[in-house]
Amino acid sequence: MNLTLFLHVLSVVVWVGGMFFAYMALRPVAASVLEPPQRLTLWAGVFGEFFPWVWGAVVLILGSGLYMLMRLGGAAAPHYTLTMLVLGIVMMLIFAHVFFAPYKKLKRAVGEQDWKAGGAALGQIRKLIGINLSLGLLTIAVVFIGRALALN
């Protein structure tokens, strides 16, 4: 169970930490110092490197989370763990949408040097990553608050 929990938490750190860095640090700097062709090319490359890590994190989070949930009694598990599951699945669905729709459009637009279409796709990705980052931070808060309340 310790290894499972370690892989679960490590995967959350990779995914949520990566979103935090991209949204809070890289995005504002890239927007202020790069022209659209360079900025869109940068983001297509960054996502191309980051998204395989997210897919691995998603698999590990879901697998380890379901394993630990079953060990805790499935539907009889503490409510905060079920909330974590629901929020995690919503995040995974949002990520899958980002990957298969606007990210695909961004890559195509950069390849065709269609900066207007690329900007629209990146704007959509930005909004969805902002939502996912918020959900990820909320999920972390739910777990820690839920555990604290359960221990008291």
C-alpha positions in Angstrom: 0.0 0.0 0.0 2.9 2.4 0.7 4.3 2.0 -2.8 0.8 2.5 -4.3 0.3 5.7 -2.3 3.8 6.9 -3.3 3.1 6.4 -7.0 -0.3 8.0 -6.6 1.0 11.1 -4.9 4.1 11.3 -7.2 1.8 11.2 -10.2 -0.4 14.0 -8.8 2.7 16.1 -8.1 3.8 15.7 -11.7 0.4 16.5 -13.2 -0.8 19.3 -10.9 2.7 20.7 -10.4 3.3 20.8 -14.1 0.0 22.6 -14.7 0.9 25.1 -11.9 4.3 25.9 -13.4 2.9 26.2 -16.9 -0.1 28.3 -15.9 1.5 30.5 -13.3 5.1 30.9 -14.5 5.6 30.0 -18.1 2.4 31.4 -19.6 2.8 35.0 -18.4 6.4 35.2 -19.3 5.9 33.6 -22.8 3.0 36.0 -23.4 5.1 39.0 -22.5 8.3 38.3 -24.3 7.4 36.2 -27.4 5.6 37.1 -30.6 2.7 34.7 -31.5 4.7 32.5 -33.9 7.4 31.8 -31.3 4.9 31.6 -28.4 2.6 29.1 -30.2 5.6 27.0 -31.4 6.9 27.0 -27.8 3.6 25.8 -26.4 3.2 23.1 -29.0 6.6 21.9 -28.0 6.0 22.2 -24.3 2.8 20.3 -24.5 4.4 17.7 -26.7 6.9 17.0 -23.9 4.5 17.4 -21.0 1.4 15.5 -22.2 3.1 12.0 -22.3 4.0 12.5 -18.7 0.3 13.5 -18.0 -0.9 10.3 -19.7 1.4 8.2 -17.5 0.3 10.1 -14.5 -3.4 9.6 -15.4 -2.9 5.8 -15.7 -1.0 5.7 -12.4 -3.5 7.9 -10.6 -6.5 6.0 -11.8 -5.0 2.6 -11.2 -3.5 3.3 -7.8 -6.5 5.2 -6.7 -9.0 2.5 -7.6 -6.7 -0.1 -5.9 -6.5 1.9 -2.7 -10.3 2.6 -2.9 -11.1 -1.1 -3.1 -8.7 -1.7 -0.1 -10.7 0.9 1.8 -14.0 -0.8 1.1 -15.1 0.6 -2.2 -18.4 2.5 -1.9 -18.0 2.2 1.9 -14.8 4.2 1.8 -14.6 7.7 3.4 -16.6 10.3 1.5 -13.6 12.4 0.8 -12.0 9.5 -1.2 -15.1 9.2 -3.3 -15.1 13.0 -3.9 -11.4 12.6 -4.9 -12.4 9.9 -7.4 -15.1 12.0 -9.0 -12.9 15.1 -9.3 -10.0 13.1 -10.6 -12.2 11.5 -13.3 -13.5 15.0 -14.3 -9.9 16.2 -14.6 -9.0 13.2 -16.7 -11.9 13.8 -19.1 -10.9 17.5 -19.4 -7.3 16.5 -20.1 -8.4 13.9 -22.8 -10.5 16.6 -24.4 -7.6 19.1 -24.4 -5.3 16.4 -25.9 -7.7 15.2 -28.6 -9.3 18.5 -29.6 -7.5 21.9 -29.0 -4.0 20.5 -28.7 -4.5 18.7 -32.0 -5.7 22.0 -33.5 -2.7 23.8 -32.0 -0.2 21.3 -33.5 -1.9 21.6 -36.9 -2.0 25.4 -36.8 1.7 25.7 -35.9 2.6 23.2 -38.7 0.6 25.3 -41.2 1.8 28.6 -39.6 -1.9 29.6 -39.1 -1.2 31.8 -36.1 -4.8 33.0 -35.7 -6.1 29.4 -35.4 -3.2 28.5 -33.2 -4.0 31.4 -30.9 -7.6 30.3 -30.6 -6.6 26.7 -29.8 -4.1 27.9 -27.2 -6.7 30.1 -25.6 -9.0 27.1 -25.3 -6.2 25.1 -23.8 -5.4 27.8 -21.4 -8.9 28.0 -20.1 -9.2 24.2 -19.7 -5.8 23.9 -18.0 -6.9 26.7 -15.6 -10.1 24.7 -14.8 -8.1 21.5 -14.3 -5.5 23.3 -12.1 -8.3 24.6 -9.9 -9.9 21.1 -9.7 -6.5 19.6 -8.9 -5.9 22.0 -6.1 -9.4 21.5 -4.8 -8.9 17.8 -4.9 -5.8 18.1 -2.8 -7.7 20.3 -0.3 -10.6 17.8 -0.1 -8.2 15.0 0.7 -6.3 16.8 3.5 -9.4 18.4 5.0 -11.3 15.1 4.7 -8.5 13.2 6.4 -8.2 15.8 9.1 -11.9 15.7 9.9 -11.9 11.8 9.8 -9.1 11.7 12.3 -10.9 14.0 14.8 
